[in-house]
């Protein structure tokens, strides 16, 4: 059996949980007051646009905002990116 050469092993990929905007608008903005109106406290403004490729790291959203994005907003998708 041949010995494994350096570089033969698959590269480990690092994935990151992200929230993607999949709607049709040029920009999606959720202000702090909008988060509060859907029961999410202590979440600041979040913007999805061309600059961030409509993707925001999940680490920028608190637990309530992530749950809302994942379960209640059809324009947002929580996924892994790597």
VMD Tcl script that draws the C-alpha trace (Angstrom):
set ca {
  {0.00 0.00 0.00}
  {1.38 3.44 -0.93}
  {2.19 5.91 1.82}
  {0.03 9.00 1.98}
  {1.83 12.03 0.64}
  {1.55 15.49 2.12}
  {-1.41 17.19 0.53}
  {-3.23 13.92 -0.15}
  {-5.66 14.34 2.71}
  {-8.84 16.31 2.11}
  {-8.66 19.90 3.24}
  {-10.70 20.77 6.26}
  {-13.22 23.43 5.42}
  {-14.38 25.93 7.96}
  {-18.06 26.68 7.82}
  {-19.86 29.55 9.42}
  {-23.52 29.93 10.24}
  {-25.00 32.84 8.28}
  {-28.35 34.48 7.64}
  {-29.03 35.04 3.94}
  {-31.66 37.31 2.46}
  {-33.38 35.48 -0.39}
  {-36.07 38.00 -1.26}
  {-36.23 40.22 -4.32}
  {-35.50 43.69 -2.91}
  {-32.19 45.46 -3.49}
  {-31.80 45.87 0.26}
  {-33.38 44.38 3.37}
  {-33.17 46.35 6.59}
  {-34.58 45.35 9.95}
  {-34.33 48.18 12.50}
  {-34.24 47.66 16.29}
  {-37.86 48.86 16.55}
  {-38.89 46.30 13.91}
  {-37.23 43.49 15.85}
  {-39.11 44.62 18.97}
  {-42.40 44.63 17.07}
  {-41.99 40.88 16.43}
  {-40.95 40.14 20.01}
  {-37.17 40.24 19.61}
  {-35.49 42.36 22.28}
  {-31.97 43.82 22.30}
  {-31.26 43.35 18.60}
  {-29.85 46.26 16.68}
  {-30.29 47.17 13.03}
  {-29.31 44.50 10.50}
  {-28.81 45.21 6.79}
  {-28.59 42.76 3.89}
  {-27.47 44.27 0.58}
  {-25.09 43.95 -2.35}
  {-22.13 45.08 -0.17}
  {-22.41 42.03 2.08}
  {-23.72 39.77 -0.69}
  {-27.05 39.60 1.16}
  {-25.37 37.50 3.87}
  {-24.84 38.39 7.53}
  {-22.89 36.23 10.00}
  {-25.27 34.64 12.49}
  {-22.99 35.94 15.25}
  {-24.37 39.44 14.53}
  {-27.87 38.36 15.54}
  {-29.03 37.38 19.00}
  {-30.88 34.15 19.75}
  {-34.34 35.66 19.30}
  {-33.45 37.27 15.98}
  {-31.95 34.02 14.70}
  {-35.07 32.10 15.69}
  {-37.26 34.69 13.94}
  {-35.11 34.53 10.79}
  {-35.17 30.74 10.79}
  {-38.82 30.14 11.63}
  {-40.91 33.20 10.80}
  {-39.44 35.18 7.90}
  {-39.62 33.50 4.49}
  {-37.18 36.09 3.08}
  {-34.40 34.96 5.40}
  {-32.59 31.62 5.51}
  {-30.24 30.46 8.26}
  {-27.59 28.22 6.72}
  {-23.92 27.20 6.76}
  {-21.44 28.87 4.47}
  {-17.91 27.77 3.89}
}
mol new
graphics top color blue
foreach p $ca { graphics top sphere $p radius 0.5 }
foreach p [lrange $ca 0 end-1] q [lrange $ca 1 end] { graphics top cylinder $p $q radius 0.2 }
display resetview
